[in-house]
């Protein structure tokens, strides 16, 4: 059975997402060198976690839904690793200009 979510949870979630948006926007103007991508991905993962937990109601739901969410993330990581494996092992043909 689902729990009733209070409106203040949505307000706090919105504020958290707006703060993460401000962090994303400010990171775009800061030169962190090779860490730009890492920081941007970390912020986007944090936003995805907030959205999944509160807007998709994974927090407070049954164990089977938690398992389905984790299985989806694991499947995504498997597909990304297979794609990167193909990309890294591919032979490159030199361009003749």
MOUR-V649779 format. One record per pair of residues at least 6 apart in sequence whose C-alpha atoms are under 8 Angstrom apart, sorted by sequence separation. I is the first residue (numbers start at 1). GAP is how many residues later the second one is. D is the distance in whole Angstrom. If there is no record, write none. Layout:
i=I gap=GAP d=D
i=I gap=GAP d=D
This chain:
i=52 gap=6 d=6
i=53 gap=6 d=5
i=58 gap=7 d=7
i=28 gap=8 d=8
i=58 gap=8 d=7
i=27 gap=9 d=7
i=27 gap=12 d=8
i=27 gap=13 d=7
i=24 gap=16 d=7
i=24 gap=19 d=7
i=23 gap=20 d=8
i=20 gap=23 d=7
i=20 gap=27 d=7
i=17 gap=30 d=6
i=17 gap=33 d=8
i=13 gap=37 d=7
i=13 gap=41 d=7
i=10 gap=44 d=8
i=9 gap=45 d=8
i=10 gap=45 d=8
i=3 gap=57 d=7
i=2 gap=58 d=7
i=3 gap=58 d=8
i=2 gap=59 d=6
i=1 gap=60 d=8
i=1 gap=61 d=8
